Amino acid sequence: MFVTDSPALRPRLALVVPRHGRKIVERNRLKRRLKEGARLELLPRCRDRGAALDIVIRARPQAYEAESRQLLNEIGGLAEQLCSES
């Protein structure tokens, strides 16, 4: 994950899902799962804290085998680190 301040004054998300030798169907499925996790966990927490960040998440090969709950937990952990009150 890469993070920088956003000129947009709101959190923004980009996903990078390399092929890692997978078919397009698997890649699109992983993108949808990551996008949903960010929609549910990451972006609301950053918005609530007023964090204006550009966030880029790059999927590793292991993400293809991960269950949705595991991805959601990892994204939630990232949200805690990024958007928690200091």
N, C-alpha and C positions, 0 to 999 in steps of 0.2 A: 504494500500500500504506500502511496505517495500522497503527501498533503502539502498544500500551500494556501496562502490567504487568497480569498476570492474577491475580484473587483466587482462582482455582482451583488454584494451585500447579503447574500444568502448562500446556504450550502448547495454545492453542485456535485454530481457524481459522474464518473466515467468508468466503464468496465473494459478491461482488456482480457480477452479469453483466447489464448493461443490454441492452435489445433492440437498440439502434442500428439499427433498421429490419430486423432479421433475424426469421426464423421461429422458432417454439418448438423445432423439431428442432435447428436450428443452435445455439441458445442452450443447450439441454440437453447437446449434444455438447461444447461449449466448457466447460461446468461440470464435466462428467466428466473432461475432459483436465486442467483446473486442479486438481481434487480429487486425481487420481492423482499429479500432479506434486508436490503438497504432501505427499501420503502418503509418497512415495518420497524426497523431498529435504529439505523444510523441517522437518516435524515430528520426524523422527528426530534430525536435527542439534540442534534446540533441546532435545529431551528428553535427549540425551547430555550436553549442557552444563548441564542443570538450569535452563534459561531458562523462567520462567513468564511467557509473553506471550500477549496476545490479538492476533491478527493478522487484519487485514481486507485482502483483495486485491480490488481493483476492476478488472475487465477493460476495456481500452480497445478501440475499434473494430478496431484492427489485430490484436488477438488472434484474431479470427475467421479471418483468413487465415494465421496462423502455423502452422508444422508442429509436431507434438507434441514433437519433439526440441528445437526452438527454445524452446518454452514451458518444457520441463524444464530447459534451461540457464539461462533467466532466473530461474526459481524457485530453482535451485541457487545462483545468484549472490546472490539475496536472502538465502538461508539463510546463506551465508558472511558477509555483512555483519551480519546480526542475531545469529547464534549462534556466531560465532567467538570463540575465547578471546582475551581482551584482556590 
